[in-house]
Amino acid sequence: MHLAGEDEFMDKASQATINKELADNAHIKIHTYPSRNHAFARPNGDHYDSKDAETAKARTVAFFKEHLKDK
């Protein structure tokens, strides 16, 4: 899960709740991008940040490779 730390649609209290409630779930990793706003990884979006978008993508791909291995 990728959270924009300055998301205009999700306040800090909501982000804290998400982190607290999902902290012990081994199937979920939460990454927060402190200075990013909503949809920071959407190309051509108002808040797009290429560096953090690439970081988020790499983290997602790594997570899928780890958890969705061929059996």
N, CA, C and O atoms as a Tinker XYZ file with bonds, in Angstrom:
   284  protein
     1  N      0.849000   -1.154000    0.000000    73     2
     2  CA     0.000000    0.000000    0.000000    64     1     3
     3  C      0.901000    1.224000    0.000000    63     2     4     5
     4  O      1.899000    1.279000    0.718000    81     3
     5  N      0.538000    2.192000   -0.805000    73     3     6
     6  CA     1.298000    3.429000   -0.905000    64     5     7
     7  C      0.414000    4.580000   -0.449000    63     6     8     9
     8  O     -0.664000    4.804000   -0.998000    81     7
     9  N      0.879000    5.304000    0.558000    73     7    10
    10  CA     0.116000    6.423000    1.090000    64     9    11
    11  C      0.860000    7.728000    0.837000    63    10    12    13
    12  O      2.056000    7.844000    1.106000    81    11
    13  N      0.138000    8.691000    0.323000    73    11    14
    14  CA     0.701000   10.030000    0.143000    64    13    15
    15  C      0.565000   10.755000    1.477000    63    14    16    17
    16  O     -0.547000   10.973000    1.960000    81    15
    17  N      1.673000   11.119000    2.060000    73    15    18
    18  CA     1.677000   11.721000    3.390000    64    17    19
    19  C      0.871000   13.000000    3.503000    63    18    20    21
    20  O      0.364000   13.325000    4.576000    81    19
    21  N      0.752000   13.724000    2.407000    73    19    22
    22  CA    -0.023000   14.970000    2.404000    64    21    23
    23  C     -1.275000   14.844000    1.539000    63    22    24    25
    24  O     -1.706000   15.806000    0.903000    81    23
    25  N     -1.849000   13.640000    1.528000    73    23    26
    26  CA    -3.034000   13.370000    0.705000    64    25    27
    27  C     -4.194000   14.265000    1.129000    63    26    28    29
    28  O     -4.585000   14.284000    2.297000    81    27
    29  N     -4.730000   14.995000    0.178000    73    27    30
    30  CA    -5.834000   15.914000    0.472000    64    29    31
    31  C     -7.144000   15.187000    0.788000    63    30    32    33
    32  O     -8.082000   15.796000    1.303000    81    31
    33  N     -7.210000   13.893000    0.483000    73    31    34
    34  CA    -8.430000   13.133000    0.716000    64    33    35
    35  C     -8.329000   12.183000    1.914000    63    34    36    37
    36  O     -9.296000   11.503000    2.256000    81    35
    37  N     -7.144000   12.140000    2.552000    73    35    38
    38  CA    -6.955000   11.254000    3.693000    64    37    39
    39  C     -6.116000   11.975000    4.743000    63    38    40    41
    40  O     -4.928000   12.225000    4.538000    81    39
    41  N     -6.736000   12.300000    5.850000    73    39    42
    42  CA    -6.018000   13.059000    6.879000    64    41    43
    43  C     -5.030000   12.174000    7.646000    63    42    44    45
    44  O     -5.019000   10.951000    7.502000    81    43
    45  N     -4.213000   12.822000    8.452000    73    43    46
    46  CA    -3.178000   12.118000    9.222000    64    45    47
    47  C     -3.772000   11.081000   10.177000    63    46    48    49
    48  O     -3.191000   10.014000   10.373000    81    47
    49  N     -4.919000   11.389000   10.766000    73    47    50
    50  CA    -5.557000   10.441000   11.688000    64    49    51
    51  C     -5.968000    9.167000   10.946000    63    50    52    53
    52  O     -5.799000    8.064000   11.465000    81    51
    53  N     -6.497000    9.315000    9.758000    73    51    54
    54  CA    -6.882000    8.142000    8.956000    64    53    55
    55  C     -5.662000    7.326000    8.578000    63    54    56    57
    56  O     -5.693000    6.096000    8.622000    81    55
    57  N     -4.587000    8.006000    8.205000    73    55    58
    58  CA    -3.359000    7.294000    7.861000    64    57    59
    59  C     -2.816000    6.540000    9.071000    63    58    60    61
    60  O     -2.342000    5.411000    8.943000    81    59
    61  N     -2.885000    7.158000   10.229000    73    59    62
    62  CA    -2.419000    6.498000   11.461000    64    61    63
    63  C     -3.255000    5.265000   11.757000    63    62    64    65
    64  O     -2.719000    4.236000   12.169000    81    63
    65  N     -4.556000    5.357000   11.553000    73    63    66
    66  CA    -5.446000    4.218000   11.783000    64    65    67
    67  C     -5.109000    3.079000   10.834000    63    66    68    69
    68  O     -5.030000    1.923000   11.251000    81    67
    69  N     -4.914000    3.393000    9.579000    73    67    70
    70  CA    -4.548000    2.366000    8.598000    64    69    71
    71  C     -3.256000    1.676000    9.022000    63    70    72    73
    72  O     -3.182000    0.447000    9.040000    81    71
    73  N     -2.246000    2.462000    9.362000    73    71    74
    74  CA    -0.968000    1.891000    9.778000    64    73    75
    75  C     -1.114000    1.012000   11.012000    63    74    76    77
    76  O     -0.547000   -0.079000   11.071000    81    75
    77  N     -1.862000    1.478000   11.984000    73    75    78
    78  CA    -2.045000    0.721000   13.231000    64    77    79
    79  C     -2.790000   -0.588000   12.980000    63    78    80    81
    80  O     -2.366000   -1.648000   13.441000    81    79
    81  N     -3.886000   -0.512000   12.260000    73    79    82
    82  CA    -4.730000   -1.692000   12.069000    64    81    83
    83  C     -4.105000   -2.747000   11.159000    63    82    84    85
    84  O     -4.424000   -3.930000   11.273000    81    83
    85  N     -3.230000   -2.331000   10.269000    73    83    86
    86  CA    -2.638000   -3.280000    9.324000    64    85    87
    87  C     -1.193000   -3.650000    9.653000    63    86    88    89
    88  O     -0.565000   -4.416000    8.922000    81    87
    89  N     -0.678000   -3.121000   10.723000    73    87    90
    90  CA     0.731000   -3.330000   11.079000    64    89    91
    91  C      1.100000   -4.797000   11.232000    63    90    92    93
    92  O      2.221000   -5.180000   10.898000    81    91
    93  N      0.211000   -5.609000   11.717000    73    91    94
    94  CA     0.523000   -7.013000   11.979000    64    93    95
    95  C      0.125000   -7.952000   10.846000    63    94    96    97
    96  O      0.239000   -9.170000   10.982000    81    95
    97  N     -0.336000   -7.401000    9.741000    73    95    98
    98  CA    -0.757000   -8.217000    8.608000    64    97    99
    99  C      0.448000   -8.473000    7.703000    63    98   100   101
   100  O      0.958000   -7.557000    7.058000    81    99
   101  N      0.891000   -9.713000    7.663000    73    99   102
   102  CA     2.086000  -10.061000    6.887000    64   101   103
   103  C      1.890000   -9.917000    5.382000    63   102   104   105
   104  O      2.863000   -9.911000    4.628000    81   103
   105  N      0.654000   -9.801000    4.946000    73   103   106
   106  CA     0.358000   -9.683000    3.516000    64   105   107
   107  C      0.309000   -8.234000    3.042000    63   106   108   109
   108  O      0.066000   -7.960000    1.867000    81   107
   109  N      0.539000   -7.324000    3.960000    73   107   110
   110  CA     0.447000   -5.906000    3.606000    64   109   111
   111  C      1.706000   -5.183000    4.056000    63   110   112   113
   112  O      2.139000   -5.306000    5.202000    81   111
   113  N      2.276000   -4.434000    3.140000    73   111   114
   114  CA     3.374000   -3.532000    3.458000    64   113   115
   115  C      2.889000   -2.135000    3.131000    63   114   116   117
   116  O      2.320000   -1.900000    2.064000    81   115
   117  N      3.112000   -1.217000    4.039000    73   115   118
   118  CA     2.662000    0.157000    3.842000    64   117   119
   119  C      3.879000    1.064000    3.696000    63   118   120   121
   120  O      4.797000    1.043000    4.515000    81   119
   121  N      3.859000    1.846000    2.648000    73   119   122
   122  CA     4.921000    2.819000    2.394000    64   121   123
   123  C      4.269000    4.198000    2.355000    63   122   124   125
   124  O      3.285000    4.409000    1.645000    81   123
   125  N      4.819000    5.123000    3.114000    73   123   126
   126  CA     4.305000    6.490000    3.120000    64   125   127
   127  C      5.327000    7.397000    2.453000    63   126   128   129
   128  O      6.529000    7.304000    2.702000    81   127
   129  N      4.825000    8.263000    1.613000    73   127   130
   130  CA     5.646000    9.236000    0.898000    64   129   131
   131  C      5.299000   10.597000    1.501000    63   130   132   133
   132  O      4.330000   11.232000    1.087000    81   131
   133  N      6.085000   11.040000    2.474000    73   131   134
   134  CA     5.728000   12.165000    3.342000    64   133   135
   135  C      5.295000   13.455000    2.646000    63   134   136   137
   136  O      4.317000   14.070000    3.070000    81   135
   137  N      5.966000   13.868000    1.630000    73   135   138
   138  CA     5.632000   15.171000    1.041000    64   137   139
   139  C      4.761000   15.063000   -0.205000    63   138   140   141
   140  O      4.617000   16.037000   -0.943000    81   139
   141  N      4.187000   13.910000   -0.443000    73   139   142
   142  CA     3.378000   13.717000   -1.650000    64   141   143
   143  C      1.891000   13.896000   -1.380000    63   142   144   145
   144  O      1.394000   13.660000   -0.279000    81   143
   145  N      1.209000   14.323000   -2.429000    73   143   146
   146  CA    -0.243000   14.500000   -2.388000    64   145   147
   147  C     -0.888000   13.351000   -3.162000    63   146   148   149
   148  O     -0.200000   12.542000   -3.785000    81   147
   149  N     -2.202000   13.295000   -3.112000    73   147   150
   150  CA    -3.011000   12.255000   -3.741000    64   149   151
   151  C     -2.600000   12.039000   -5.203000    63   150   152   153
   152  O     -2.376000   12.996000   -5.945000    81   151
   153  N     -2.507000   10.789000   -5.593000    73   151   154
   154  CA    -2.215000   10.379000   -6.981000    64   153   155
   155  C     -0.840000   10.830000   -7.456000    63   154   156   157
   156  O     -0.667000   11.192000   -8.620000    81   155
   157  N      0.127000   10.807000   -6.561000    73   155   158
   158  CA     1.484000   11.232000   -6.917000    64   157   159
   159  C      2.122000   10.315000   -7.958000    63   158   160   161
   160  O      3.096000   10.705000   -8.602000    81   159
   161  N      1.594000    9.112000   -8.134000    73   159   162
   162  CA     2.179000    8.163000   -9.080000    64   161   163
   163  C      1.417000    8.092000  -10.403000    63   162   164   165
   164  O      1.719000    7.249000  -11.248000    81   163
   165  N      0.430000    8.974000  -10.587000    73   163   166
   166  CA    -0.349000    8.969000  -11.826000    64   165   167
   167  C      0.298000    9.904000  -12.847000    63   166   168   169
   168  O      0.292000   11.122000  -12.664000    81   167
   169  N      0.854000    9.343000  -13.914000    73   167   170
   170  CA     1.483000   10.199000  -14.929000    64   169   171
   171  C      0.523000   11.278000  -15.436000    63   170   172   173
   172  O     -0.664000   11.028000  -15.644000    81   171
   173  N      1.051000   12.445000  -15.622000    73   171   174
   174  CA     0.297000   13.609000  -16.097000    64   173   175
   175  C     -0.704000   14.152000  -15.094000    63   174   176   177
   176  O     -1.465000   15.064000  -15.417000    81   175
   177  N     -0.718000   13.611000  -13.888000    73   175   178
   178  CA    -1.605000   14.127000  -12.853000    64   177   179
   179  C     -1.034000   15.390000  -12.229000    63   178   180   181
   180  O      0.146000   15.697000  -12.398000    81   179
   181  N     -1.862000   16.110000  -11.520000    73   179   182
   182  CA    -1.452000   17.374000  -10.902000    64   181   183
   183  C     -0.317000   17.212000   -9.894000    63   182   184   185
   184  O      0.488000   18.126000   -9.713000    81   183
   185  N     -0.247000   16.058000   -9.240000    73   183   186
   186  CA     0.735000   15.865000   -8.171000    64   185   187
   187  C      1.799000   14.829000   -8.518000    63   186   188   189
   188  O      2.503000   14.338000   -7.635000    81   187
   189  N      1.915000   14.500000   -9.783000    73   187   190
   190  CA     2.847000   13.458000  -10.216000    64   189   191
   191  C      4.281000   13.784000   -9.810000    63   190   192   193
   192  O      4.764000   14.901000  -10.000000    81   191
   193  N      4.951000   12.771000   -9.244000    73   191   194
   194  CA     6.363000   12.885000   -8.913000    64   193   195
   195  C      7.052000   11.638000   -9.465000    63   194   196   197
   196  O      6.841000   10.531000   -8.969000    81   195
   197  N      7.864000   11.824000  -10.480000    73   195   198
   198  CA     8.447000   10.678000  -11.184000    64   197   199
   199  C      9.327000    9.816000  -10.272000    63   198   200   201
   200  O      9.296000    8.589000  -10.366000    81   199
   201  N     10.096000   10.436000   -9.407000    73   199   202
   202  CA    10.986000    9.664000   -8.526000    64   201   203
   203  C     10.196000    8.774000   -7.570000    63   202   204   205
   204  O     10.470000    7.579000   -7.464000    81   203
   205  N      9.226000    9.346000   -6.879000    73   203   206
   206  CA     8.442000    8.540000   -5.943000    64   205   207
   207  C      7.506000    7.579000   -6.673000    63   206   208   209
   208  O      7.185000    6.514000   -6.146000    81   207
   209  N      7.070000    7.937000   -7.865000    73   207   210
   210  CA     6.252000    7.016000   -8.660000    64   209   211
   211  C      7.060000    5.780000   -9.031000    63   210   212   213
   212  O      6.553000    4.660000   -8.957000    81   211
   213  N      8.299000    5.976000   -9.426000    73   211   214
   214  CA     9.168000    4.845000   -9.760000    64   213   215
   215  C      9.481000    4.008000   -8.525000    63   214   216   217
   216  O      9.537000    2.781000   -8.604000    81   215
   217  N      9.685000    4.661000   -7.396000    73   215   218
   218  CA     9.925000    3.926000   -6.146000    64   217   219
   219  C      8.711000    3.072000   -5.797000    63   218   220   221
   220  O      8.852000    1.901000   -5.445000    81   219
   221  N      7.524000    3.655000   -5.894000    73   219   222
   222  CA     6.291000    2.918000   -5.590000    64   221   223
   223  C      6.121000    1.731000   -6.539000    63   222   224   225
   224  O      5.756000    0.635000   -6.114000    81   223
   225  N      6.387000    1.955000   -7.813000    73   223   226
   226  CA     6.266000    0.875000   -8.795000    64   225   227
   227  C      7.242000   -0.250000   -8.474000    63   226   228   229
   228  O      6.857000   -1.420000   -8.482000    81   227
   229  N      8.494000    0.084000   -8.193000    73   227   230
   230  CA     9.494000   -0.930000   -7.876000    64   229   231
   231  C      9.106000   -1.713000   -6.621000    63   230   232   233
   232  O      9.293000   -2.928000   -6.561000    81   231
   233  N      8.576000   -1.026000   -5.638000    73   231   234
   234  CA     8.149000   -1.707000   -4.411000    64   233   235
   235  C      6.983000   -2.642000   -4.682000    63   234   236   237
   236  O      6.923000   -3.737000   -4.122000    81   235
   237  N      6.061000   -2.226000   -5.530000    73   235   238
   238  CA     4.908000   -3.063000   -5.876000    64   237   239
   239  C      5.365000   -4.306000   -6.625000    63   238   240   241
   240  O      4.931000   -5.414000   -6.309000    81   239
   241  N      6.228000   -4.134000   -7.605000    73   239   242
   242  CA     6.734000   -5.270000   -8.380000    64   241   243
   243  C      7.481000   -6.249000   -7.464000    63   242   244   245
   244  O      7.292000   -7.461000   -7.573000    81   243
   245  N      8.317000   -5.738000   -6.574000    73   243   246
   246  CA     9.048000   -6.603000   -5.647000    64   245   247
   247  C      8.092000   -7.375000   -4.733000    63   246   248   249
   248  O      8.300000   -8.560000   -4.469000    81   247
   249  N      7.056000   -6.706000   -4.256000    73   247   250
   250  CA     6.062000   -7.358000   -3.391000    64   249   251
   251  C      5.367000   -8.482000   -4.149000    63   250   252   253
   252  O      5.211000   -9.585000   -3.626000    81   251
   253  N      4.949000   -8.201000   -5.382000    73   251   254
   254  CA     4.283000   -9.237000   -6.181000    64   253   255
   255  C      5.216000  -10.414000   -6.450000    63   254   256   257
   256  O      4.797000  -11.568000   -6.365000    81   255
   257  N      6.463000  -10.134000   -6.770000    73   255   258
   258  CA     7.415000  -11.224000   -7.018000    64   257   259
   259  C      7.597000  -12.088000   -5.779000    63   258   260   261
   260  O      7.729000  -13.308000   -5.878000    81   259
   261  N      7.602000  -11.463000   -4.633000    73   259   262
   262  CA     7.776000  -12.207000   -3.390000    64   261   263
   263  C      6.547000  -13.048000   -3.039000    63   262   264   265
   264  O      6.677000  -14.187000   -2.590000    81   263
   265  N      5.366000  -12.487000   -3.245000    73   263   266
   266  CA     4.144000  -13.131000   -2.747000    64   265   267
   267  C      3.338000  -13.868000   -3.794000    63   266   268   269
   268  O      2.436000  -14.630000   -3.446000    81   267
   269  N      3.635000  -13.664000   -5.061000    73   267   270
   270  CA     2.864000  -14.321000   -6.111000    64   269   271
   271  C      3.742000  -15.261000   -6.936000    63   270   272   273
   272  O      3.596000  -15.360000   -8.154000    81   271
   273  N      4.640000  -15.935000   -6.262000    73   271   274
   274  CA     5.536000  -16.880000   -6.923000    64   273   275
   275  C      4.725000  -18.019000   -7.525000    63   274   276   277
   276  O      3.672000  -18.392000   -7.009000    81   275
   277  N      5.236000  -18.564000   -8.625000    73   275   278
   278  CA     4.634000  -19.785000   -9.199000    64   277   279
   279  C      4.814000  -20.899000   -8.194000    63   278   280   281
   280  O      5.883000  -21.046000   -7.602000    81   279
   281  N      3.821000  -21.643000   -8.010000    73   279   282
   282  CA     3.861000  -22.743000   -7.036000    64   281   283
   283  C      4.212000  -24.032000   -7.716000    63   282   284
   284  O      4.294000  -25.072000   -7.063000    81   283
